[in-house]
Amino acid sequence: VSTSVDAMQTKSVNNITVIDMIPSQIEKNKGLKIVIPANVSATWDTSVTTLILSGAAMERIKSEVTYSSDNKEMKLQVKENFFFADFLTISGMKVRSNQGCIFREITLKDNSGYIIAEQK
């Protein structure tokens, strides 16, 4: 019996923190996306429909999420404009991956590592 080491598995993702910059960029009705780059062998686990939000901006975001058709983008709806240095900590996320994924604290301007936050 052989076991594939490449089998996709569901893995919890550590919390991430999004911090708005100056000038503020996260605005009502524009949305916020958390993106897994195309070259990373992982997709969001779409069975997760609601996230756990905390931080100064938690009331400015809806906790329900939607996903892109390729499951590489998680989309959150912004209810109110953020202010400079507003931060949002997101938890409860999961990915489908055959490798470990490292998620770290990010800001809107940070495009390194495995995920980025950008305006929709």
Residue pairs with C-beta under 8 A, 6 or more apart in sequence:
5 98
6 98
7 98
8 96
8 97
8 98
9 96
9 97
9 98
10 45
10 94
10 95
10 96
11 94
11 95
11 96
11 97
11 100
11 101
12 93
12 94
13 93
13 94
13 95
13 101
13 103
14 91
14 103
15 89
15 90
15 91
16 34
16 89
16 90
16 93
16 103
16 104
16 105
16 106
16 115
17 55
17 87
17 88
17 89
17 90
17 105
17 106
18 26
18 32
18 87
18 88
18 90
18 106
18 107
18 108
18 117
19 85
19 86
19 87
19 106
19 107
19 108
20 26
20 57
20 82
20 83
20 84
20 85
20 86
20 87
20 107
20 108
21 84
21 107
21 108
21 109
22 84
22 85
23 84
24 81
24 82
24 83
24 84
24 86
25 82
25 108
25 119
26 32
26 57
26 60
26 78
26 81
26 82
26 86
26 108
26 119
27 78
27 81
27 82
27 119
28 78
28 79
28 80
28 81
29 77
29 78
30 78
30 119
30 120
31 75
31 76
31 77
31 78
31 119
31 120
32 61
32 75
32 76
32 78
32 117
32 118
32 119
32 120
33 73
33 74
33 75
33 76
33 117
33 118
33 119
33 120
34 73
34 74
34 76
34 90
34 93
34 115
34 116
34 117
35 72
35 73
35 74
35 115
35 116
35 117
35 118
36 42
36 43
36 44
36 72
36 73
36 95
36 101
36 114
36 115
37 72
37 114
37 115
37 116
38 72
40 101
40 114
41 97
41 98
41 99
42 95
42 96
42 97
42 99
42 101
42 114
43 70
43 71
43 72
43 95
43 96
43 97
44 67
44 71
44 72
44 73
44 74
44 93
44 94
44 95
44 96
45 93
45 94
45 95
45 96
46 67
46 71
47 94
48 65
48 92
48 93
48 94
49 64
49 65
50 63
50 64
50 65
50 92
51 63
51 65
51 76
51 90
51 91
51 92
51 93
52 63
52 90
52 91
52 92
53 61
53 63
53 88
53 89
53 90
54 88
54 89
54 91
55 86
55 87
55 88
55 89
56 86
56 87
56 88
57 82
57 86
57 87
57 88
58 88
58 89
59 79
59 80
60 78
60 79
60 80
60 81
60 82
60 86
60 88
61 76
61 77
61 78
61 79
61 88
62 76
62 77
62 78
62 79
64 77
65 74
65 75
65 76
66 74
66 75
67 73
67 74
67 75
68 75
71 96
74 93
75 120
76 90
82 88
93 103
95 101
101 114
102 113
102 114
103 113
103 114
103 115
104 113
104 114
106 113
106 115
106 116
106 117
107 117
108 117
108 118
108 119
110 116
110 117
